[in-house]
């Protein structure tokens, strides 16, 4: 089996570089990680890579993570792509889920919990 083909792709949308790195390290080896800090880059990477999971912060450069979520859910090609929202604002969890997120994980997050949830979400896809 070609492991490059078998690797799942995760798009990490986070405006803070240090948090993108933490998320990448937390997700661990064996996954293809692509990263975006803003709305435009996120949508371009979704188009180019068709990720198996999107890990999405709600605060991005320019437009918000809610805008990314709306774009994903509004496109038939990505409407079923699993989205895990990470946010330091725990009061937005219900809003994120209502907007179409599949799961919500508050920041700060446990790295092991992030990996387990991400793998479960991709397995269920």
C-alpha positions as CSV (number, residue, x, y, z in Angstrom):
1,X,0.0,0.0,0.0
2,X,1.3,3.5,-0.9
3,X,1.4,5.3,2.4
4,X,1.4,8.7,0.7
5,X,-1.9,7.9,-0.8
6,X,-3.3,6.4,2.4
7,X,-2.4,9.4,4.6
8,X,-5.4,11.4,5.7
9,X,-5.2,15.1,5.1
10,X,-6.1,17.6,7.8
11,X,-6.5,21.3,7.2
12,X,-5.5,23.4,10.3
13,X,-7.0,26.9,10.2
14,X,-5.5,28.9,13.0
15,X,-4.1,32.5,12.8
16,X,-1.4,32.0,15.5
17,X,1.6,30.2,14.2
18,X,2.6,28.7,17.6
19,X,-0.9,27.2,17.9
20,X,-0.7,25.8,14.4
21,X,2.5,24.1,15.4
22,X,1.0,22.8,18.6
23,X,-1.9,21.4,16.7
24,X,0.4,19.8,14.1
25,X,2.5,18.2,16.8
26,X,-0.6,17.0,18.7
27,X,-2.1,15.3,15.7
28,X,1.1,13.3,15.4
29,X,2.8,11.4,12.6
30,X,1.1,9.6,9.7
31,X,-1.1,12.5,8.7
32,X,-0.7,15.1,6.0
33,X,-1.2,18.5,7.6
34,X,-1.9,21.7,5.5
35,X,-2.2,25.0,7.3
36,X,-4.0,28.3,6.8
37,X,-4.0,31.5,8.8
38,X,-6.9,33.2,7.0
39,X,-10.1,32.6,5.1
40,X,-8.7,32.9,1.6
41,X,-5.9,30.4,2.2
42,X,-8.2,28.0,4.0
43,X,-10.6,27.9,1.1
44,X,-7.8,27.5,-1.5
45,X,-6.4,24.6,0.5
46,X,-9.8,23.0,0.8
47,X,-10.1,23.2,-3.0
48,X,-6.6,21.9,-3.6
49,X,-6.5,19.1,-1.0
50,X,-10.0,18.1,-0.2
51,X,-9.1,17.4,3.5
52,X,-10.6,14.6,5.5
53,X,-10.9,16.9,8.5
54,X,-10.8,20.6,9.1
55,X,-9.6,21.9,12.5
56,X,-10.9,25.4,12.7
57,X,-10.2,28.3,15.0
58,X,-13.0,30.9,14.9
59,X,-10.6,33.8,15.1
60,X,-8.7,34.2,11.8
61,X,-7.0,37.0,9.9
62,X,-9.6,38.9,8.0
63,X,-12.8,36.9,7.9
64,X,-13.8,34.6,10.8
65,X,-13.9,30.9,11.2
66,X,-17.6,31.1,11.0
67,X,-17.2,32.4,7.4
68,X,-15.0,29.4,6.6
69,X,-17.6,27.1,8.1
70,X,-20.4,28.7,6.1
71,X,-18.4,28.4,2.9
72,X,-17.7,24.7,3.6
73,X,-21.3,23.9,4.4
74,X,-22.6,25.9,1.5
75,X,-20.6,23.9,-1.1
76,X,-21.9,20.4,-2.0
77,X,-18.4,19.2,-2.4
78,X,-17.4,20.0,1.2
79,X,-20.8,20.1,3.0
80,X,-20.0,16.8,4.7
81,X,-16.3,17.4,5.5
82,X,-15.9,17.0,9.3
83,X,-15.1,20.2,11.1
84,X,-13.6,20.4,14.6
85,X,-13.8,23.9,16.0
86,X,-11.2,25.0,18.5
87,X,-11.9,28.2,20.4
88,X,-10.8,29.9,23.6
89,X,-14.3,31.3,23.9
90,X,-16.3,28.5,25.4
91,X,-19.6,30.4,25.1
92,X,-19.5,30.0,21.3
93,X,-19.7,26.2,21.3
94,X,-23.5,26.0,20.7
95,X,-23.2,28.7,18.0
96,X,-20.4,26.8,16.3
97,X,-22.4,23.5,16.4
98,X,-25.5,25.3,15.1
99,X,-23.4,26.8,12.3
100,X,-22.4,23.3,11.1
101,X,-19.4,22.3,13.2
102,X,-19.3,18.6,14.0
103,X,-17.4,18.9,17.3
104,X,-16.2,21.7,19.6
105,X,-13.0,21.6,21.7
106,X,-12.2,24.5,24.0
107,X,-8.7,26.0,24.2
108,X,-6.5,25.3,25.9
109,X,-6.9,21.7,24.7
110,X,-5.3,18.4,25.8
111,X,-3.0,17.3,22.9
112,X,-3.9,13.6,23.3
113,X,-7.6,14.5,23.4
114,X,-7.2,16.5,20.2
115,X,-5.6,13.6,18.4
116,X,-8.2,11.0,19.6
117,X,-11.1,13.2,18.5
118,X,-9.5,14.0,15.1
119,X,-8.9,10.3,14.4
120,X,-12.4,9.4,15.5
121,X,-13.9,12.1,13.3
122,X,-12.0,10.9,10.2
123,X,-12.8,7.3,10.9
124,X,-16.5,8.0,11.1
125,X,-16.4,9.9,7.8
